[in-house]
């Protein structure tokens, strides 16, 4: 997660909302400290920002935005265990806020804990999310685990919510291709043609069509699509 993202997340939440986090008698002081913490993050003074956000939490444990920003800063510093703890504390305070779960899932993915990240994605879906990325992310996990039958419906669901989601189409097509069975050739061909319909300069889509037709021993079609791919990307080399 980049500093640019940290800054955007900090600025995204209007300062006026921070005072609504809790009814602590220290709210005014907490708000003042939070503004200082935000300023420190923007200036790149992350060490002192951490101290400030922790001071807020000591004063007011229910100050949700302090937990959020503390977790984001820890993520930026690659201190993922502490980031995860902060985001879990945030979720306890805001159990129905989708963004809190996304931050937690991102932290898990940063250290390769895909099983834990997937559990969080399922919770996001349980909140009623229609964000196509959550299904795409879960599909990627299944694809990496070579569970193509599980990946396919997840990528389809992602596309259902965003019919122009090129990455989801590409992974769906690859899932069909990796099944390595003739009955999945036609679905894969449809997907790669759909990609070309959205992005006519997608060399990978043409190349995968060439591979499928080559497998089917349709040499003329295989050559045609490979030449289309190589025209877009001359670095493809020789046809397989």
C-alpha positions as CSV (number, residue, x, y, z in Angstrom):
1,X,0.0,0.0,0.0
2,X,1.6,3.3,-1.1
3,X,1.9,6.5,0.8
4,X,-0.4,8.0,-1.9
5,X,-3.1,5.6,-0.7
6,X,-2.5,6.4,2.9
7,X,-2.9,10.1,2.2
8,X,-6.1,9.5,0.2
9,X,-7.6,7.4,2.9
10,X,-6.7,10.0,5.6
11,X,-8.2,12.8,3.6
12,X,-11.2,10.8,2.5
13,X,-12.9,11.0,5.9
14,X,-14.0,14.6,6.7
15,X,-12.5,15.8,10.0
16,X,-16.0,16.7,11.2
17,X,-16.9,13.0,11.4
18,X,-14.2,12.1,13.8
19,X,-15.9,13.7,16.8
20,X,-18.8,11.3,16.2
21,X,-16.7,8.2,16.8
22,X,-17.5,8.1,20.5
23,X,-18.9,10.1,23.4
24,X,-15.7,10.1,25.4
25,X,-15.2,13.1,27.7
26,X,-11.8,13.4,25.9
27,X,-13.4,13.8,22.4
28,X,-12.2,17.4,21.9
29,X,-8.6,16.5,22.8
30,X,-8.8,13.3,20.7
31,X,-10.0,15.4,17.7
32,X,-7.1,17.8,18.1
33,X,-4.6,15.0,18.3
34,X,-6.1,13.3,15.3
35,X,-5.7,16.4,13.2
36,X,-2.0,16.4,14.3
37,X,-1.7,12.8,13.4
38,X,-3.1,13.3,10.0
39,X,-0.7,16.2,9.4
40,X,2.2,14.0,10.5
41,X,1.2,11.3,8.0
42,X,0.9,13.8,5.2
43,X,4.4,15.1,6.0
44,X,5.7,11.5,6.1
45,X,6.4,11.6,9.8
46,X,5.0,8.1,10.4
47,X,6.8,7.3,13.6
48,X,5.3,10.3,15.4
49,X,1.9,9.7,13.7
50,X,1.9,6.2,15.3
51,X,2.6,7.6,18.7
52,X,-0.2,10.2,18.2
53,X,-2.8,7.7,17.1
54,X,-1.9,5.4,20.0
55,X,-2.2,8.4,22.4
56,X,-5.7,8.9,21.0
57,X,-6.7,5.3,21.6
58,X,-5.4,5.4,25.1
59,X,-7.6,8.4,25.7
60,X,-10.6,7.1,23.8
61,X,-10.5,3.4,22.8
62,X,-13.6,3.8,20.7
63,X,-12.1,6.4,18.4
64,X,-12.5,4.3,15.3
65,X,-10.6,6.5,12.9
66,X,-7.5,6.4,15.1
67,X,-7.5,2.6,14.8
68,X,-8.0,2.9,11.0
69,X,-5.2,5.2,10.4
70,X,-2.9,3.4,12.8
71,X,-3.5,0.2,10.8
72,X,-2.8,2.0,7.5
73,X,0.5,3.4,8.7
74,X,1.5,0.0,10.1
75,X,0.7,-1.5,6.7
76,X,2.8,1.1,5.0
77,X,5.7,0.3,7.3
78,X,5.2,-3.5,6.6
79,X,4.4,-4.1,10.3
80,X,1.5,-6.3,9.2
81,X,0.9,-8.1,12.5
82,X,0.2,-4.7,14.2
83,X,-1.8,-3.6,11.2
84,X,-4.0,-6.7,11.4
85,X,-4.6,-6.0,15.1
86,X,-5.6,-2.4,14.4
87,X,-8.0,-3.3,11.6
88,X,-9.6,-6.0,13.8
89,X,-10.1,-3.4,16.5
90,X,-11.6,-1.1,13.9
91,X,-14.0,-3.9,12.8
92,X,-15.1,-4.4,16.4
93,X,-16.1,-0.8,16.5
94,X,-17.6,-0.7,12.9
95,X,-18.7,-4.2,12.2
96,X,-20.9,-3.2,9.2
97,X,-18.4,-1.0,7.5
98,X,-17.1,-2.7,4.3
99,X,-13.9,-0.5,4.0
100,X,-12.7,-1.9,7.4
101,X,-12.8,-5.4,6.1
102,X,-11.0,-4.4,2.8
103,X,-8.2,-3.0,4.8
104,X,-7.9,-6.2,6.9
105,X,-8.0,-8.4,3.7
106,X,-5.3,-6.2,2.1
107,X,-3.1,-6.6,5.2
108,X,-3.4,-10.4,5.1
109,X,-2.7,-10.5,1.3
110,X,0.5,-8.4,1.9
111,X,2.0,-11.3,3.8
112,X,0.5,-14.0,1.6
113,X,-2.2,-15.2,4.1
114,X,-4.7,-15.9,1.4
115,X,-6.8,-18.3,3.5
116,X,-7.4,-15.5,6.0
117,X,-8.0,-13.0,3.3
118,X,-10.6,-15.2,1.7
119,X,-12.4,-15.5,5.0
120,X,-12.5,-11.7,5.2
121,X,-13.8,-11.5,1.6
122,X,-16.6,-13.8,2.5
123,X,-17.5,-11.5,5.4
124,X,-17.6,-8.6,2.9
125,X,-20.0,-10.6,0.7
126,X,-22.1,-11.3,3.9
127,X,-22.4,-7.5,4.3
128,X,-24.3,-7.5,1.0
129,X,-21.4,-6.1,-1.1
130,X,-21.8,-5.9,-4.9
131,X,-18.2,-4.9,-5.4
132,X,-16.9,-7.1,-8.3
133,X,-13.4,-7.0,-6.9
134,X,-14.3,-9.2,-3.9
135,X,-15.3,-12.0,-6.2
136,X,-12.3,-11.4,-8.4
137,X,-9.9,-11.6,-5.4
138,X,-11.5,-14.9,-4.2
139,X,-11.3,-16.2,-7.8
140,X,-7.6,-15.5,-7.9
141,X,-7.0,-17.5,-4.7
142,X,-8.8,-20.5,-6.3
143,X,-6.9,-20.0,-9.5
144,X,-3.6,-20.0,-7.7
145,X,-4.7,-23.2,-5.9
146,X,-5.5,-24.7,-9.4
147,X,-9.2,-25.1,-8.2
148,X,-10.5,-24.0,-11.6
149,X,-14.0,-25.2,-11.1
150,X,-14.2,-23.0,-8.0
151,X,-12.5,-20.0,-9.7
152,X,-14.9,-20.0,-12.7
153,X,-18.1,-19.1,-10.9
154,X,-16.3,-16.4,-8.9
155,X,-14.9,-14.7,-12.0
156,X,-18.4,-14.9,-13.6
157,X,-19.9,-13.3,-10.5
158,X,-17.3,-10.5,-10.7
159,X,-18.3,-9.9,-14.4
160,X,-22.0,-10.0,-13.5
161,X,-21.4,-6.9,-11.4
162,X,-19.0,-5.2,-13.9
163,X,-19.4,-6.3,-17.5
164,X,-16.3,-4.5,-18.5
165,X,-13.9,-6.0,-15.9
166,X,-11.1,-7.1,-18.3
167,X,-9.0,-8.8,-15.6
168,X,-11.9,-10.9,-14.6
169,X,-12.6,-11.9,-18.2
170,X,-8.9,-12.8,-18.7
171,X,-8.8,-15.0,-15.6
172,X,-12.1,-16.6,-16.5
173,X,-10.7,-17.5,-19.9
174,X,-7.5,-18.8,-18.4
175,X,-9.5,-20.9,-15.9
176,X,-11.3,-22.5,-18.8
177,X,-8.0,-23.0,-20.7
178,X,-6.3,-24.5,-17.7
179,X,-9.0,-27.1,-17.4
180,X,-7.3,-28.7,-20.3
181,X,-10.4,-30.3,-21.7
182,X,-11.9,-29.9,-25.1
183,X,-15.4,-29.1,-23.8
184,X,-14.0,-25.9,-22.2
185,X,-12.5,-24.6,-25.5
186,X,-15.7,-23.0,-26.7
187,X,-16.4,-21.1,-23.4
188,X,-12.8,-19.9,-23.4
189,X,-13.0,-18.8,-27.0
190,X,-16.2,-16.8,-26.2
191,X,-14.4,-15.1,-23.3
192,X,-11.3,-14.1,-25.2
193,X,-13.4,-12.8,-28.0
194,X,-15.4,-10.8,-25.5
195,X,-12.1,-9.3,-24.3
196,X,-11.2,-8.3,-27.8
197,X,-14.6,-6.7,-28.1
198,X,-13.8,-4.5,-25.1
199,X,-10.1,-4.0,-25.9
200,X,-9.2,-4.7,-29.6
201,X,-5.5,-4.3,-28.8
202,X,-5.3,-7.0,-26.2
203,X,-2.4,-9.1,-27.5
204,X,-2.9,-11.8,-24.8
205,X,-6.5,-12.5,-25.8
206,X,-5.4,-13.0,-29.5
207,X,-2.5,-15.2,-28.4
208,X,-4.7,-17.4,-26.2
209,X,-7.1,-17.8,-29.1
210,X,-4.2,-18.9,-31.2
211,X,-3.2,-21.5,-28.5
212,X,-6.8,-22.9,-28.4
213,X,-7.1,-23.2,-32.2
214,X,-3.6,-24.8,-32.3
215,X,-4.8,-27.4,-29.8
216,X,-7.8,-28.0,-32.0
217,X,-5.4,-28.4,-35.0
218,X,-7.1,-25.5,-36.8
219,X,-3.8,-24.2,-38.2
220,X,-5.2,-21.4,-40.3
221,X,-7.1,-19.8,-37.4
222,X,-4.2,-20.4,-35.0
223,X,-1.9,-18.6,-37.4
224,X,-4.3,-15.8,-38.0
225,X,-4.8,-15.0,-34.3
226,X,-1.1,-15.4,-33.5
227,X,-0.2,-12.9,-36.2
228,X,-2.8,-10.5,-34.8
229,X,-1.2,-10.9,-31.4
230,X,2.4,-10.4,-32.6
231,X,1.4,-7.3,-34.6
232,X,0.3,-5.8,-31.3
233,X,3.2,-7.3,-29.3
234,X,6.2,-8.1,-31.4
235,X,8.0,-9.6,-28.4
236,X,5.8,-12.7,-28.4
237,X,8.4,-14.6,-30.4
238,X,7.5,-17.8,-32.3
239,X,4.1,-19.5,-32.3
240,X,3.9,-22.4,-29.9
